[in-house]
Amino acid sequence: MDLDAARRLRSAAADAAHETIVVLDFGAQYSQLIARRVRELGVHAVLAPSGAPDALDAPNLRGIILSGGPPSVYDDGAPQLPPGVLTAGVPVLGICYGMQLLGRALGGAVAPADGREYGRARARLCGQPHELFRGLPDDFDVWMSHGDTVTQVPPGFRALAHTPPDGLAAMGNDNGVAAVQFHPEVQHTPHGSAMLRNFALGMCGCRGDWTPASIVDDCAAQIRRQVGGGHVICGLSGGVDSAVTAALAARAVGNRLTAILVDTGLLREGEAAEVEAAFRGVLGDRLVIVDAAADFFQALAGVTDPEAKRKIIGERFVRTFERQAGAIPNADFLAQGTIYPDVIESGGTHGAADVIKSHHNVGGLPDDLEFELVEPLRGLFKDEVRALGEALGLPARLVWRQPFPGPGLAVRIVGEVTPAKAALLRQADTILRHEVSAAGLERELAQYFAVLPGVRTVGVMGDGRAYGELVALRAVTTDDFMTADWARIPFEVLARISTRIANEVPGVTRVVYDVTSKPPGTIEWE
């Protein structure tokens, strides 16, 4: 079937399913970013493992993108081009390794490059124009990361761009297949978004109607399908992810939702009251606040390993939910605010990623969990979740509040967690948040918080020797929380924060600022 005929059939058969572009993941570090960039164009994009037999079964499939990857296409055991890619009847875009896969599979040649290209390069368009580069200048910066190259384009293809002196930067044909050797998804390729737009909206013919409002409807419908006539328990942690999940569940199942805020003793100052103010009017007595601080501190006594702390907290949360659910008929479902970066850091969506840290609602749940999980945000990034919160009409102070991990202050206290340490850290964190707000920096910083590293240092207070706690400050800028840079907070603001913490928080003798990006560090300390 030719491409135009396939497109007409899909358009005629389109129903409630959004037009979808599938990103086949060949192990690239940027695979998630490709999907994210397509979503920013208003097109639904899903990431699927390249070897999954149902990877291309997405409803209303409109296009396929082949990601980069670390191997060479001619290595033994290297992932190869799935047979359905070229018979799906949709446009295909290969990126880096994806270009080499297409080149080799379609009769071209791939070989190690004479000079490997890493980092910034200059590409220049050549030959007959192609829709992928419509509206772009003749030459532009691109970001390269490869050691192999297509040395001969396949039959029916032509070179579309080169990098001096003779590197092949892009190739394509007139039947909906194009490929680039560089990475259009990264910010270092300034015209990359325009290329992806030309692919998604031009070559694939997508309408770009995947909006926050439509995502809200999709998520609510997903919850209704999964839950049926059952009752949903939703865990509220104080962060935006769980708040949006609760609002979605309320829209989906109405009075068959009970939201539970567990006050673990590890929340921020005023956290419980603020969440209650946002949801009491909507949920009434179906918002339950449980004071479980004593239980959590007892379970954490003597525990210093960060993974052990996360798992203990996850288990305590679930046991609390189970006790509350005992009085609610058909309360078989637990909704929680798992988002995409949580899944990736806890081992990935396809089982290929390293476990960086087990988020308590992903890798820290007990094996004997009695609930079926409801995770409507599992495939979304943080900024997408915020957009959903605004579409749902949540208060701005809740939508734009600082991200807060489910385990709370426990993962910002290095070593054993005690009530005294939590109280000290809570006070320092409150000062930090107040000064950031007073300086008008709230929207400029993606996340900021205080940490208690468990280091004691000598100080001088009142002309005498003091020996107290070190408090570390952490602030980052990021779009998707997969990577992050440390925030350049003005020195005068840092000075005010440091002075206030040292003067107002008993037992603190020193304040430091964390200037580590992600990678190599994670955003949270534990």
C-alpha positions as a Python dict, from the first residue, in 0.01 Angstrom:
ca = {
    (1, 'M'): (0, 0, 0),
    (2, 'D'): (140, 343, -90),
    (3, 'L'): (187, 609, 173),
    (4, 'D'): (-100, 834, 64),
    (5, 'A'): (-348, 546, 57),
    (6, 'A'): (-242, 432, 403),
    (7, 'R'): (-280, 785, 535),
    (8, 'R'): (-632, 816, 390),
    (9, 'L'): (-737, 487, 548),
    (10, 'R'): (-605, 590, 887),
    (11, 'S'): (-774, 927, 864),
    (12, 'A'): (-1106, 764, 778),
    (13, 'A'): (-1074, 515, 1063),
    (14, 'A'): (-958, 769, 1322),
    (15, 'D'): (-1171, 765, 1635),
    (16, 'A'): (-1102, 889, 1986),
    (17, 'A'): (-743, 765, 1967),
    (18, 'H'): (-494, 1044, 1917),
    (19, 'E'): (-260, 1044, 1621),
    (20, 'T'): (50, 870, 1750),
    (21, 'I'): (416, 867, 1657),
    (22, 'V'): (609, 570, 1796),
    (23, 'V'): (972, 622, 1895),
    (24, 'L'): (1154, 289, 1874),
    (25, 'D'): (1421, 283, 2144),
    (26, 'F'): (1756, 131, 2045),
    (27, 'G'): (1920, 225, 2374),
    (28, 'A'): (2006, 590, 2317),
    (29, 'Q'): (2045, 823, 2613),
    (30, 'Y'): (1820, 1070, 2429),
    (31, 'S'): (1530, 835, 2343),
    (32, 'Q'): (1297, 986, 2602),
    (33, 'L'): (1389, 1333, 2482),
    (34, 'I'): (1281, 1250, 2126),
    (35, 'A'): (933, 1157, 2248),
    (36, 'R'): (922, 1467, 2463),
    (37, 'R'): (1010, 1699, 2173),
    (38, 'V'): (737, 1545, 1958),
    (39, 'R'): (485, 1591, 2239),
    (40, 'E'): (580, 1958, 2260),
    (41, 'L'): (445, 1985, 1904),
    (42, 'G'): (104, 1867, 2025),
    (43, 'V'): (146, 1515, 1887),
    (44, 'H'): (107, 1206, 2102),
    (45, 'A'): (437, 1016, 2110),
    (46, 'V'): (514, 688, 2283),
    (47, 'L'): (847, 522, 2349),
    (48, 'A'): (866, 149, 2277),
    (49, 'P'): (1152, -103, 2294),
    (50, 'S'): (1282, -177, 1945),
    (51, 'G'): (1244, -552, 1989),
    (52, 'A'): (890, -558, 2128),
    (53, 'P'): (657, -755, 1898),
    (54, 'D'): (370, -509, 1955),
    (55, 'A'): (580, -193, 1941),
    (56, 'L'): (402, -65, 1629),
    (57, 'D'): (48, -159, 1734),
    (58, 'A'): (-36, 192, 1856),
    (59, 'P'): (-386, 307, 1752),
    (60, 'N'): (-385, 576, 1484),
    (61, 'L'): (-15, 528, 1407),
    (62, 'R'): (106, 817, 1192),
    (63, 'G'): (483, 790, 1201),
    (64, 'I'): (786, 602, 1332),
    (65, 'I'): (1112, 745, 1465),
    (66, 'L'): (1418, 522, 1508),
    (67, 'S'): (1634, 642, 1798),
    (68, 'G'): (2009, 644, 1829),
    (69, 'G'): (2195, 374, 2016),
    (70, 'P'): (2541, 280, 2141),
    (71, 'P'): (2631, -27, 1926),
    (72, 'S'): (2748, -57, 1566),
    (73, 'V'): (2491, -196, 1324),
    (74, 'Y'): (2737, -464, 1209),
    (75, 'D'): (2823, -588, 1562),
    (76, 'D'): (2709, -935, 1660),
    (77, 'G'): (2386, -908, 1854),
    (78, 'A'): (2328, -543, 1764),
    (79, 'P'): (1958, -448, 1735),
    (80, 'Q'): (1836, -461, 1377),
    (81, 'L'): (1555, -289, 1193),
    (82, 'P'): (1220, -446, 1291),
    (83, 'P'): (1050, -583, 978),
    (84, 'G'): (725, -393, 1037),
    (85, 'V'): (886, -51, 1014),
    (86, 'L'): (898, -37, 635),
    (87, 'T'): (560, -207, 583),
    (88, 'A'): (356, 1, 828),
    (89, 'G'): (262, 252, 561),
    (90, 'V'): (373, 556, 763),
    (91, 'P'): (667, 796, 733),
    (92, 'V'): (990, 695, 904),
    (93, 'L'): (1266, 912, 1051),
    (94, 'G'): (1598, 757, 1150),
    (95, 'I'): (1823, 936, 1398),
    (96, 'C'): (2194, 851, 1432),
    (97, 'Y'): (2194, 470, 1482),
    (98, 'G'): (1848, 477, 1323),
    (99, 'M'): (1999, 627, 1007),
    (100, 'Q'): (2264, 357, 997),
    (101, 'L'): (1997, 87, 1041),
    (102, 'L'): (1802, 223, 746),
    (103, 'G'): (2115, 260, 536),
    (104, 'R'): (2224, -100, 591),
    (105, 'A'): (1876, -259, 574),
    (106, 'L'): (1782, -86, 247),
    (107, 'G'): (2096, -173, 54),
    (108, 'G'): (2337, 106, 141),
    (109, 'A'): (2672, 74, 317),
    (110, 'V'): (2780, 156, 674),
    (111, 'A'): (3140, 167, 797),
    (112, 'P'): (3351, 318, 1074),
    (113, 'A'): (3405, 686, 1003),
    (114, 'D'): (3755, 807, 920),
    (115, 'G'): (3711, 1075, 1182),
    (116, 'R'): (3451, 1021, 1453),
    (117, 'E'): (3218, 1314, 1515),
    (118, 'Y'): (3128, 1412, 1870),
    (119, 'G'): (2978, 1744, 1965),
    (120, 'R'): (2900, 2048, 1755),
    (121, 'A'): (2928, 2031, 1375),
    (122, 'R'): (2809, 2237, 1079),
    (123, 'A'): (2571, 2076, 830),
    (124, 'R'): (2492, 2206, 483),
    (125, 'L'): (2193, 2111, 272),
    (126, 'C'): (2265, 1965, -69),
    (127, 'G'): (2079, 1836, -374),
    (128, 'Q'): (1703, 1842, -421),
    (129, 'P'): (1504, 1995, -129),
    (130, 'H'): (1327, 1762, 112),
    (131, 'E'): (1025, 1825, 333),
    (132, 'L'): (1224, 1741, 646),
    (133, 'F'): (1427, 2061, 600),
    (134, 'R'): (1151, 2289, 477),
    (135, 'G'): (1203, 2649, 592),
    (136, 'L'): (1556, 2587, 723),
    (137, 'P'): (1866, 2781, 618),
    (138, 'D'): (2115, 2617, 383),
    (139, 'D'): (2361, 2552, 664),
    (140, 'F'): (2313, 2516, 1041),
    (141, 'D'): (2467, 2381, 1358),
    (142, 'V'): (2399, 2020, 1461),
    (143, 'W'): (2503, 1795, 1749),
    (144, 'M'): (2687, 1476, 1651),
    (145, 'S'): (2766, 1165, 1854),
    (146, 'H'): (2876, 876, 1632),
    (147, 'G'): (3170, 665, 1523),
    (148, 'D'): (3008, 493, 1222),
    (149, 'T'): (2865, 653, 912),
    (150, 'V'): (2659, 571, 603),
    (151, 'T'): (2918, 559, 327),
    (152, 'Q'): (2673, 481, 47),
    (153, 'V'): (2304, 576, 43),
    (154, 'P'): (2056, 300, -43),
    (155, 'P'): (1897, 277, -388),
    (156, 'G'): (1622, 533, -429),
    (157, 'F'): (1774, 761, -162),
    (158, 'R'): (1974, 1079, -205),
    (159, 'A'): (2205, 1278, 19),
    (160, 'L'): (2021, 1568, 183),
    (161, 'A'): (2299, 1728, 391),
    (162, 'H'): (2673, 1699, 447),
    (163, 'T'): (2922, 1800, 712),
    (164, 'P'): (3259, 1921, 577),
    (165, 'P'): (3461, 1783, 423),
    (166, 'D'): (3254, 1485, 306),
    (167, 'G'): (3048, 1349, 597),
    (168, 'L'): (2692, 1241, 522),
    (169, 'A'): (2461, 1424, 763),
    (170, 'A'): (2118, 1332, 620),
    (171, 'M'): (1956, 1120, 351),
    (172, 'G'): (1601, 1059, 229),
    (173, 'N'): (1372, 943, -47),
    (174, 'D'): (1043, 1064, -193),
    (175, 'N'): (832, 795, -23),
    (176, 'G'): (828, 917, 336),
    (177, 'V'): (1164, 793, 467),
    (178, 'A'): (1434, 1029, 593),
    (179, 'A'): (1730, 998, 826),
    (180, 'V'): (1979, 1227, 999),
    (181, 'Q'): (2316, 1139, 1146),
    (182, 'F'): (2289, 1413, 1411),
    (183, 'H'): (2050, 1457, 1705),
    (184, 'P'): (1763, 1700, 1628),
    (185, 'E'): (1610, 1641, 1973),
    (186, 'V'): (1886, 1814, 2173),
    (187, 'Q'): (1907, 2188, 2231),
    (188, 'H'): (2252, 2197, 2070),
    (189, 'T'): (2081, 2144, 1732),
    (190, 'P'): (1907, 2483, 1713),
    (191, 'H'): (1679, 2393, 1420),
    (192, 'G'): (1606, 2043, 1552),
    (193, 'S'): (1255, 2128, 1668),
    (194, 'A'): (1174, 2264, 1322),
    (195, 'M'): (1292, 1937, 1166),
    (196, 'L'): (1076, 1732, 1403),
    (197, 'R'): (784, 1965, 1328),
    (198, 'N'): (835, 1910, 955),
    (199, 'F'): (833, 1536, 1016),
    (200, 'A'): (536, 1516, 1253),
    (201, 'L'): (307, 1783, 1110),
    (202, 'G'): (434, 1779, 752),
    (203, 'M'): (546, 1432, 647),
    (204, 'C'): (313, 1247, 890),
    (205, 'G'): (24, 1490, 848),
    (206, 'C'): (-55, 1508, 1220),
    (207, 'R'): (-295, 1778, 1339),
    (208, 'G'): (-111, 1858, 1662),
    (209, 'D'): (-423, 1828, 1877),
    (210, 'W'): (-270, 1649, 2175),
    (211, 'T'): (-339, 1927, 2427),
    (212, 'P'): (-357, 1934, 2809),
    (213, 'A'): (-737, 1932, 2789),
    (214, 'S'): (-737, 1625, 2567),
    (215, 'I'): (-483, 1451, 2792),
    (216, 'V'): (-710, 1514, 3091),
    (217, 'D'): (-997, 1347, 2907),
    (218, 'D'): (-775, 1055, 2804),
    (219, 'C'): (-640, 1000, 3156),
    (220, 'A'): (-987, 1015, 3310),
    (221, 'A'): (-1116, 765, 3053),
    (222, 'Q'): (-818, 540, 3123),
    (223, 'I'): (-898, 544, 3496),
    (224, 'R'): (-1265, 464, 3432),
    (225, 'R'): (-1177, 170, 3207),
    (226, 'Q'): (-936, 26, 3461),
    (227, 'V'): (-1147, 78, 3773),
    (228, 'G'): (-1491, -6, 3640),
    (229, 'G'): (-1728, 11, 3936),
    (230, 'G'): (-1454, -12, 4199),
    (231, 'H'): (-1345, 240, 4460),
    (232, 'V'): (-1011, 421, 4436),
    (233, 'I'): (-776, 510, 4719),
    (234, 'C'): (-542, 795, 4621),
    (235, 'G'): (-227, 873, 4813),
    (236, 'L'): (-163, 1246, 4853),
    (237, 'S'): (197, 1331, 4940),
    (238, 'G'): (190, 1710, 4916),
    (239, 'G'): (353, 1727, 4572),
    (240, 'V'): (201, 1829, 4239),
    (241, 'D'): (206, 1476, 4093),
    (242, 'S'): (-17, 1323, 4357),
    (243, 'A'): (-241, 1632, 4358),
    (244, 'V'): (-300, 1605, 3981),
    (245, 'T'): (-359, 1230, 4015),
    (246, 'A'): (-621, 1295, 4283),
    (247, 'A'): (-793, 1557, 4067),
    (248, 'L'): (-796, 1321, 3768),
    (249, 'A'): (-936, 1036, 3977),
    (250, 'A'): (-1205, 1266, 4118),
    (251, 'R'): (-1310, 1361, 3766),
    (252, 'A'): (-1307, 997, 3654),
    (253, 'V'): (-1492, 821, 3936),
    (254, 'G'): (-1653, 1097, 4143),
    (255, 'N'): (-1757, 985, 4491),
    (256, 'R'): (-1583, 651, 4444),
    (257, 'L'): (-1254, 821, 4533),
    (258, 'T'): (-1107, 855, 4880),
    (259, 'A'): (-787, 1060, 4902),
    (260, 'I'): (-556, 991, 5193),
    (261, 'L'): (-289, 1232, 5309),
    (262, 'V'): (-52, 1048, 5539),
    (263, 'D'): (125, 1291, 5771),
    (264, 'T'): (448, 1099, 5812),
    (265, 'G'): (620, 1364, 6022),
    (266, 'L'): (839, 1416, 5714),
    (267, 'L'): (630, 1678, 5536),
    (268, 'R'): (729, 2040, 5482),
    (269, 'E'): (604, 2320, 5703),
    (270, 'G'): (231, 2371, 5652),
    (271, 'E'): (209, 2092, 5396),
    (272, 'A'): (-92, 1907, 5536),
    (273, 'A'): (-293, 2226, 5587),
    (274, 'E'): (-225, 2349, 5232),
    (275, 'V'): (-329, 2019, 5072),
    (276, 'E'): (-641, 2006, 5287),
    (277, 'A'): (-736, 2360, 5183),
    (278, 'A'): (-707, 2264, 4815),
    (279, 'F'): (-909, 1942, 4831),
    (280, 'R'): (-1151, 1960, 5125),
    (281, 'G'): (-1406, 2158, 4927),
    (282, 'V'): (-1395, 1906, 4641),
    (283, 'L'): (-1378, 1582, 4837),
    (284, 'G'): (-1545, 1666, 5168),
    (285, 'D'): (-1514, 1379, 5413),
    (286, 'R'): (-1358, 1165, 5137),
    (287, 'L'): (-1032, 1343, 5217),
    (288, 'V'): (-876, 1159, 5509),
    (289, 'I'): (-570, 1293, 5694),
    (290, 'V'): (-385, 1033, 5896),
    (291, 'D'): (-130, 1129, 6162),
    (292, 'A'): (121, 845, 6126),
    (293, 'A'): (441, 1024, 6232),
    (294, 'A'): (510, 799, 6530),
    (295, 'D'): (470, 487, 6315),
    (296, 'F'): (710, 612, 6046),
    (297, 'F'): (979, 733, 6286),
    (298, 'Q'): (966, 405, 6474),
    (299, 'A'): (1006, 206, 6150),
    (300, 'L'): (1300, 425, 6042),
    (301, 'A'): (1486, 413, 6374),
    (302, 'G'): (1846, 302, 6325),
    (303, 'V'): (1815, 276, 5944),
    (304, 'T'): (2083, 457, 5743),
    (305, 'D'): (2084, 297, 5396),
    (306, 'P'): (1888, 521, 5153),
    (307, 'E'): (1733, 232, 4959),
    (308, 'A'): (1623, 67, 5282),
    (309, 'K'): (1464, 393, 5395),
    (310, 'R'): (1270, 426, 5072),
    (311, 'K'): (1139, 71, 5090),
    (312, 'I'): (1038, 106, 5455),
    (313, 'I'): (850, 426, 5376),
    (314, 'G'): (679, 266, 5076),
    (315, 'E'): (573, -29, 5288),
    (316, 'R'): (442, 195, 5570),
    (317, 'F'): (241, 401, 5322),
    (318, 'V'): (75, 92, 5180),
    (319, 'R'): (-7, -50, 5525),
    (320, 'T'): (-167, 282, 5619),
    (321, 'F'): (-374, 279, 5300),
    (322, 'E'): (-478, -81, 5366),
    (323, 'R'): (-601, 4, 5714),
    (324, 'Q'): (-805, 295, 5583),
    (325, 'A'): (-941, 91, 5292),
    (326, 'G'): (-1075, -175, 5528),
    (327, 'A'): (-1387, 33, 5591),
    (328, 'I'): (-1451, 111, 5222),
    (329, 'P'): (-1630, -147, 5003),
    (330, 'N'): (-1455, -242, 4678),
    (331, 'A'): (-1150, -29, 4756),
    (332, 'D'): (-927, -240, 4536),
    (333, 'F'): (-734, 35, 4355),
    (334, 'L'): (-448, 260, 4467),
    (335, 'A'): (-387, 572, 4258),
    (336, 'Q'): (-48, 739, 4289),
    (337, 'G'): (146, 1015, 4119),
    (338, 'T'): (415, 813, 3943),
    (339, 'I'): (563, 1012, 3653),
    (340, 'Y'): (805, 916, 3377),
    (341, 'P'): (1135, 1018, 3542),
    (342, 'D'): (1035, 810, 3848),
    (343, 'V'): (995, 505, 3626),
    (344, 'I'): (1325, 560, 3446),
    (345, 'E'): (1532, 609, 3762),
    (346, 'S'): (1372, 305, 3923),
    (347, 'G'): (1483, 73, 3644),
    (348, 'G'): (1330, 199, 3322),
    (349, 'T'): (1020, 119, 3124),
    (350, 'H'): (1179, -162, 2929),
    (351, 'G'): (1396, -317, 3200),
    (352, 'A'): (1715, -192, 3032),
    (353, 'A'): (1795, 106, 3251),
    (354, 'D'): (2003, 94, 3567),
    (355, 'V'): (1826, 146, 3897),
    (356, 'I'): (1946, 485, 4018),
    (357, 'K'): (1715, 492, 4319),
    (358, 'S'): (1391, 312, 4395),
    (359, 'H'): (1113, 566, 4414),
    (360, 'H'): (886, 441, 4689),
    (361, 'N'): (588, 426, 4456),
    (362, 'V'): (777, 238, 4183),
    (363, 'G'): (1052, 16, 4320),
    (364, 'G'): (974, 42, 4691),
    (365, 'L'): (630, -116, 4715),
    (366, 'P'): (589, -440, 4911),
    (367, 'D'): (549, -766, 4715),
    (368, 'D'): (219, -846, 4888),
    (369, 'L'): (48, -526, 4774),
    (370, 'E'): (-327, -578, 4800),
    (371, 'F'): (-420, -299, 4559),
    (372, 'E'): (-415, -275, 4182),
    (373, 'L'): (-212, 34, 4093),
    (374, 'V'): (-365, 321, 3900),
    (375, 'E'): (-93, 546, 3754),
    (376, 'P'): (-241, 784, 3496),
    (377, 'L'): (70, 1007, 3484),
    (378, 'R'): (322, 726, 3437),
    (379, 'G'): (417, 835, 3084),
    (380, 'L'): (433, 1211, 3147),
    (381, 'F'): (710, 1455, 3235),
    (382, 'K'): (683, 1706, 3518),
    (383, 'D'): (597, 2007, 3301),
    (384, 'E'): (325, 1804, 3128),
    (385, 'V'): (181, 1719, 3470),
    (386, 'R'): (176, 2089, 3563),
    (387, 'A'): (-10, 2167, 3240),
    (388, 'L'): (-268, 1904, 3334),
    (389, 'G'): (-303, 2060, 3678),
    (390, 'E'): (-381, 2397, 3522),
    (391, 'A'): (-630, 2236, 3282),
    (392, 'L'): (-800, 2070, 3581),
    (393, 'G'): (-835, 2406, 3754),
    (394, 'L'): (-609, 2331, 4050),
    (395, 'P'): (-483, 2638, 4241),
    (396, 'A'): (-164, 2785, 4097),
    (397, 'R'): (9, 2760, 4435),
    (398, 'L'): (-45, 2383, 4422),
    (399, 'V'): (41, 2333, 4053),
    (400, 'W'): (362, 2534, 4075),
    (401, 'R'): (473, 2431, 4422),
    (402, 'Q'): (809, 2267, 4460),
    (403, 'P'): (829, 1899, 4367),
    (404, 'F'): (834, 1691, 4682),
    (405, 'P'): (937, 1324, 4690),
    (406, 'G'): (696, 1071, 4836),
    (407, 'P'): (942, 975, 5112),
    (408, 'G'): (953, 1343, 5207),
    (409, 'L'): (1233, 1482, 5420),
    (410, 'A'): (1365, 1130, 5481),
    (411, 'V'): (1561, 1139, 5155),
    (412, 'R'): (1701, 1481, 5246),
    (413, 'I'): (1837, 1356, 5576),
    (414, 'V'): (2152, 1154, 5517),
    (415, 'G'): (2177, 873, 5772),
    (416, 'E'): (1925, 791, 6041),
    (417, 'V'): (1597, 986, 6037),
    (418, 'T'): (1480, 1121, 6372),
    (419, 'P'): (1208, 1369, 6477),
    (420, 'A'): (1474, 1618, 6587),
    (421, 'K'): (1655, 1607, 6254),
    (422, 'A'): (1328, 1640, 6064),
    (423, 'A'): (1229, 1944, 6270),
    (424, 'L'): (1568, 2112, 6211),
    (425, 'L'): (1557, 2046, 5838),
    (426, 'R'): (1195, 2158, 5810),
    (427, 'Q'): (1286, 2493, 5963),
    (428, 'A'): (1586, 2544, 5735),
    (429, 'D'): (1382, 2446, 5430),
    (430, 'T'): (1108, 2693, 5523),
    (431, 'I'): (1363, 2976, 5535),
    (432, 'L'): (1502, 2876, 5195),
    (433, 'R'): (1157, 2866, 5035),
    (434, 'H'): (1058, 3201, 5190),
    (435, 'E'): (1369, 3380, 5063),
    (436, 'V'): (1344, 3231, 4713),
    (437, 'S'): (984, 3351, 4698),
    (438, 'A'): (1077, 3696, 4830),
    (439, 'A'): (1345, 3725, 4558),
    (440, 'G'): (1091, 3639, 4287),
    (441, 'L'): (1282, 3328, 4179),
    (442, 'E'): (1009, 3065, 4226),
    (443, 'R'): (932, 3017, 3856),
    (444, 'E'): (1300, 3037, 3754),
    (445, 'L'): (1403, 2742, 3970),
    (446, 'A'): (1266, 2397, 3889),
    (447, 'Q'): (1338, 2261, 4236),
    (448, 'Y'): (1504, 2390, 4551),
    (449, 'F'): (1535, 2250, 4902),
    (450, 'A'): (1760, 2206, 5204),
    (451, 'V'): (1950, 1889, 5295),
    (452, 'L'): (2089, 1763, 5624),
    (453, 'P'): (2403, 1570, 5524),
    (454, 'G'): (2478, 1443, 5873),
    (455, 'V'): (2809, 1632, 5893),
    (456, 'R'): (2895, 1825, 6207),
    (457, 'T'): (3129, 2122, 6181),
    (458, 'V'): (3298, 2365, 6418),
    (459, 'G'): (3160, 2718, 6434),
    (460, 'V'): (3189, 3035, 6638),
    (461, 'M'): (2875, 3167, 6804),
    (462, 'G'): (2860, 3428, 7077),
    (463, 'D'): (3240, 3444, 7099),
    (464, 'G'): (3243, 3075, 7185),
    (465, 'R'): (3313, 2748, 7012),
    (466, 'A'): (3011, 2571, 6863),
    (467, 'Y'): (2988, 2225, 6713),
    (468, 'G'): (2674, 2179, 6508),
    (469, 'E'): (2506, 2060, 6190),
    (470, 'L'): (2591, 2140, 5830),
    (471, 'V'): (2294, 2235, 5607),
    (472, 'A'): (2332, 2204, 5230),
    (473, 'L'): (2117, 2402, 4988),
    (474, 'R'): (2019, 2252, 4652),
    (475, 'A'): (1855, 2434, 4357),
    (476, 'V'): (1834, 2322, 3994),
    (477, 'T'): (1696, 2430, 3660),
    (478, 'T'): (1546, 2171, 3425),
    (479, 'D'): (1260, 2112, 3182),
    (480, 'D'): (1203, 1739, 3228),
    (481, 'F'): (1395, 1638, 3545),
    (482, 'M'): (1584, 1374, 3344),
    (483, 'T'): (1882, 1611, 3339),
    (484, 'A'): (1935, 1927, 3543),
    (485, 'D'): (2183, 2207, 3597),
    (486, 'W'): (2258, 2373, 3928),
    (487, 'A'): (2087, 2709, 3955),
    (488, 'R'): (2289, 3032, 3955),
    (489, 'I'): (2111, 3195, 4248),
    (490, 'P'): (2240, 3550, 4307),
    (491, 'F'): (2503, 3566, 4579),
    (492, 'E'): (2308, 3823, 4778),
    (493, 'V'): (2009, 3586, 4795),
    (494, 'L'): (2230, 3297, 4904),
    (495, 'A'): (2384, 3524, 5166),
    (496, 'R'): (2044, 3609, 5314),
    (497, 'I'): (1941, 3243, 5321),
    (498, 'S'): (2267, 3135, 5484),
    (499, 'T'): (2256, 3410, 5745),
    (500, 'R'): (1898, 3337, 5841),
    (501, 'I'): (1950, 2962, 5871),
    (502, 'A'): (2263, 3003, 6085),
    (503, 'N'): (2094, 3262, 6307),
    (504, 'E'): (1745, 3113, 6334),
    (505, 'V'): (1785, 2735, 6327),
    (506, 'P'): (1932, 2607, 6654),
    (507, 'G'): (2219, 2366, 6610),
    (508, 'V'): (2333, 2478, 6263),
    (509, 'T'): (2690, 2606, 6232),
    (510, 'R'): (2751, 2601, 5857),
    (511, 'V'): (2557, 2637, 5528),
    (512, 'V'): (2689, 2525, 5186),
    (513, 'Y'): (2549, 2534, 4830),
    (514, 'D'): (2547, 2228, 4603),
    (515, 'V'): (2685, 2305, 4253),
    (516, 'T'): (2649, 1953, 4106),
    (517, 'S'): (2452, 1900, 3785),
    (518, 'K'): (2251, 1589, 3689),
    (519, 'P'): (2438, 1389, 3576),
    (520, 'P'): (2667, 1312, 3754),
    (521, 'G'): (2451, 1373, 4063),
    (522, 'T'): (2082, 1311, 4108),
    (523, 'I'): (1857, 1599, 4212),
    (524, 'E'): (1778, 1455, 4554),
    (525, 'W'): (2072, 1359, 4772),
    (526, 'E'): (1940, 1012, 4852),
}
